[in-house]
Amino acid sequence: MDNPRVLLLHGVGHRRPPGHWLWWLAEQLRTARIPVQYPQMPDPDDPDPEAWAAVAEAELGMLTAGEGTTIVIAHSLGTVLWAHIAESLPAHLLPSRVALVSPATRPRWSEAAPKFADITLGPLSSLPTLIVGRTEDPARTVPLAELADAWGAPSVEIPGEGHLTPADGHGAFPGALAWVLGGPAESWAGAVVEN
C-alpha cells in the first residue's frame, strides 16, 4: 500500500482505552510512521451524530491534505456514523478504502445512542468498503453477510462471538494492520488476539 494515511472511528462509550484493538492499531501505525488520526469523539456516552460527523470530516480533511492513500476504519457506532456521512462527503475527502468493523444495526444502536436513532444511512456501493465482524455480535441483529449485501459490500466473517472489544476478551488485531499495509481482505479473519 502506497503511503497509507488512516482515520480510526470508534463507537459509543469509547474513550480510547489502551486495551482496545483500535488503540493497538494506532500505536502500531505510529511506530511504523504511518499517519493516523484516532480522535476522541465528543460525549461518547450520549453521542450526537452531527458533532461526531464534524469531527470525522475535520480529521479526514487533515489526512487527505497530505499525499498517500487514505483509509477509514470504523468500529461499532463509528460504522453507523460512516454510513451516514460517506455519500455526502466532498470528493477530495473520499478515502481509497474503508473497513466497517463490528457494525451495529437497528435497534441496537438506537438503544445505545438515542440521538442516532433517526439518522439515515446512505448506500456504500460507490466506495471500496469491506464489512468485518464476528459470526455472532450482540450489537447486530442480522447475519454479517446479509448486512454486507444490503450495503453492496464484501464481508469477512471472523469465527466466534463478540463485538471485538476488550470487554469481550478481544485485544490486538494484527489482521487489521496487515490489511492497512496492503494485505487482502482475508487478512482480517486470521488474527484477533484474545486477552
Secondary structure as GFF3:
##gff-version 3
##sequence-region A 1 195
A	DSSP	beta_strand	4	9	.	.	.	ID=ss1
A	DSSP	alpha_helix	21	31	.	.	.	ID=ss2
A	DSSP	beta_strand	36	37	.	.	.	ID=ss3
A	DSSP	alpha_helix	49	64	.	.	.	ID=ss4
A	DSSP	beta_strand	69	75	.	.	.	ID=ss5
A	DSSP	alpha_helix	77	85	.	.	.	ID=ss6
A	DSSP	three_ten_helix	86	88	.	.	.	ID=ss7
A	DSSP	three_ten_helix	91	93	.	.	.	ID=ss8
A	DSSP	beta_strand	97	101	.	.	.	ID=ss9
A	DSSP	alpha_helix	108	112	.	.	.	ID=ss10
A	DSSP	three_ten_helix	114	116	.	.	.	ID=ss11
A	DSSP	beta_strand	129	136	.	.	.	ID=ss12
A	DSSP	alpha_helix	144	151	.	.	.	ID=ss13
A	DSSP	beta_strand	155	161	.	.	.	ID=ss14
A	DSSP	three_ten_helix	166	168	.	.	.	ID=ss15
A	DSSP	alpha_helix	174	180	.	.	.	ID=ss16
A	DSSP	three_ten_helix	185	190	.	.	.	ID=ss17
###
